[in-house]
Amino acid sequence: MANRLSKIYTRTGDSGSTGLGDGSRVAKDSKRIEAIGAVDELNSALGVLLAEAIPDNVRADLHDVQHDLFDLGGELSIPGYTSLGPQHVTRLENQLDRYNADLQPLKEFILPGGSRSAALCHVARAVCRRAERRVITLSGAEPLSPSLLHYLNRLSDLLFVLCRVLNRATGVSDVYWQKGKNRNDLA
């Protein structure tokens, strides 16, 4: 960050526009700002999860993800700039393989919930999917690095697996979906 923020309010956004990292201005509801905002929301959801008592290895990996997401937001804020590459996606894939190796295979869908930390992780996973959709929308209008989309897609997978890891770490079972569970109640 070349210039430190010494004054938080500038009044330059009062007209409904905001500045990008390259100095250009865009509407606050543009596709690019929607994508940046969704990534920021995801990073904030991870911050809430990190306020919980979670295993140290999960904490360390999620801190790395937060740094990646800040870089990803920076990439989105400077058209043409690239900060995440295939190596970031590979790191997530390696983490996925490592965490998933210790879990029982799923035979049913699971519902968001279980322990508090797993439930918060499910919220972060859902926000990640929204961020991915916003970046896909932007990529239809402007060229983006394919690694951005790959990263968010793998991250949502990792967060799903971490929900299960967090439930197991706290001794709480995953919540399994039961097909037709409430069907008879509606008759």
C-alpha positions in Angstrom: 0.0 0.0 0.0 1.9 3.0 -1.3 -0.2 5.6 0.6 -1.4 5.0 4.1 -4.9 6.1 5.0 -4.7 9.0 7.4 -8.2 10.3 6.6 -10.9 7.7 6.4 -13.7 9.8 4.9 -13.0 11.6 1.7 -16.5 12.5 0.5 -15.4 11.3 -3.0 -18.0 8.5 -2.9 -20.9 10.7 -2.0 -22.0 10.7 -5.6 -22.3 6.9 -5.8 -18.9 6.2 -7.3 -15.8 4.8 -5.8 -12.2 4.7 -6.8 -10.3 1.6 -8.0 -6.7 0.9 -7.3 -5.7 2.2 -10.7 -7.2 5.6 -10.0 -10.3 5.1 -12.2 -13.8 5.6 -10.7 -16.8 3.3 -11.1 -20.3 3.2 -9.8 -20.6 1.6 -6.4 -23.1 -0.9 -7.8 -20.9 -1.9 -10.7 -20.2 -5.6 -11.3 -16.6 -5.1 -10.2 -17.6 -3.5 -6.9 -20.2 -6.2 -6.3 -17.5 -8.8 -6.7 -15.1 -6.9 -4.5 -17.8 -6.5 -1.9 -18.7 -10.2 -1.9 -15.0 -11.1 -1.4 -14.8 -8.6 1.5 -17.9 -10.1 3.0 -16.4 -13.6 2.7 -13.2 -12.4 4.4 -15.3 -10.9 7.2 -17.3 -14.2 7.6 -14.0 -16.0 8.0 -13.0 -13.4 10.6 -16.1 -14.3 12.6 -15.3 -18.0 12.3 -11.7 -17.3 13.4 -13.0 -15.7 16.6 -14.2 -19.2 17.7 -12.1 -21.9 19.3 -11.0 -24.0 16.4 -8.0 -26.4 15.8 -4.7 -24.7 15.2 -4.2 -26.2 11.7 -7.6 -25.0 10.6 -6.9 -21.6 12.1 -3.5 -21.3 10.2 -5.0 -22.4 6.9 -7.9 -19.9 7.2 -5.5 -17.1 8.1 -3.7 -17.9 4.8 -7.0 -17.8 3.0 -7.8 -14.4 4.5 -4.5 -13.1 3.1 -5.3 -14.6 -0.3 -8.8 -13.1 -0.3 -7.3 -9.6 0.5 -4.9 -10.2 -2.5 -7.9 -11.4 -4.6 -9.8 -8.2 -3.7 -6.7 -6.2 -4.7 -6.6 -8.0 -8.0 -10.3 -7.2 -8.6 -9.7 -3.5 -7.7 -6.9 -3.0 -10.3 -8.1 -4.1 -13.8 -5.4 -6.1 -15.5 -3.5 -6.9 -12.3 -2.9 -10.5 -11.3 -1.9 -11.6 -7.8 -3.3 -15.1 -7.4 -2.1 -17.9 -9.6 -2.4 -21.7 -10.1 -0.2 -22.3 -7.1 -2.8 -20.8 -4.8 -5.4 -23.2 -6.2 -3.0 -26.1 -5.8 -2.5 -25.2 -2.1 -6.2 -25.4 -1.5 -6.5 -28.7 -3.4 -3.7 -30.1 -1.2 -5.5 -28.9 2.0 -8.7 -30.4 0.7 -7.0 -33.8 0.1 -5.4 -33.7 3.6 -8.5 -32.8 5.5 -10.8 -35.1 3.5 -8.5 -38.1 4.0 -9.5 -38.3 7.7 -13.3 -38.0 7.1 -15.8 -40.8 6.5 -17.2 -40.8 3.0 -20.6 -39.0 2.8 -23.6 -41.2 1.9 -26.2 -38.4 2.4 -26.3 -34.7 2.0 -25.6 -32.7 5.1 -27.5 -29.7 6.3 -25.7 -26.5 7.6 -25.2 -26.8 11.3 -23.8 -29.0 14.0 -21.4 -27.1 16.2 -21.3 -23.3 16.3 -17.9 -23.2 14.5 -19.2 -25.6 11.8 -22.4 -23.5 11.4 -20.3 -20.3 11.0 -18.1 -22.2 8.5 -21.3 -23.1 6.5 -22.2 -19.4 6.4 -18.7 -18.6 5.1 -19.2 -21.4 2.5 -22.5 -19.9 1.3 -20.9 -16.4 1.1 -18.0 -17.9 -0.8 -20.4 -19.3 -3.4 -22.0 -15.8 -3.7 -18.6 -14.2 -4.2 -17.9 -16.8 -6.9 -21.1 -15.9 -8.7 -20.3 -12.2 -8.5 -16.8 -12.9 -10.0 -18.3 -15.1 -12.7 -20.7 -12.2 -13.6 -17.8 -9.8 -13.8 -15.8 -12.2 -15.9 -18.6 -12.2 -18.5 -18.1 -8.5 -18.9 -14.3 -8.0 -18.4 -11.3 -10.3 -18.7 -10.1 -11.8 -15.4 -7.5 -14.4 -14.5 -9.0 -17.9 -14.5 -7.2 -18.5 -11.2 -9.7 -16.2 -9.4 -12.7 -18.4 -10.4 -10.7 -21.6 -9.7 -9.6 -20.3 -6.3 -13.1 -19.4 -5.1 -14.5 -22.7 -6.4 -11.9 -24.7 -4.5 -12.3 -22.5 -1.4 -16.1 -23.3 -1.2 -15.2 -27.0 -1.4 -12.6 -26.6 1.3 -15.0 -24.7 3.5 -17.5 -27.5 3.1 -14.9 -30.1 4.2 -13.8 -27.8 7.1 -17.4 -27.7 8.3 -17.2 -31.5 8.8 -13.7 -31.2 10.3 -15.0 -28.7 12.8 -18.0 -30.8 13.8 -15.7 -33.8 14.3 -13.2 -31.7 16.4 -16.0 -30.7 18.8 -17.6 -34.1 19.0 -20.8 -33.0 17.2 -22.3 -35.0 14.4 -23.0 -33.6 11.0 -26.7 -32.9 10.4 -27.8 -35.3 7.7 -30.6 -34.5 5.3 -33.5 -37.0 5.4 -35.3 -37.3 2.1 -39.0 -36.7 2.6 -38.7 -36.2 6.3 -41.6 -33.7 6.5 -43.6 -34.9 3.6 -46.2 -36.6 5.7 -46.6 -33.5 7.9 -47.9 -31.6 5.0 -50.8 -33.9 4.1 
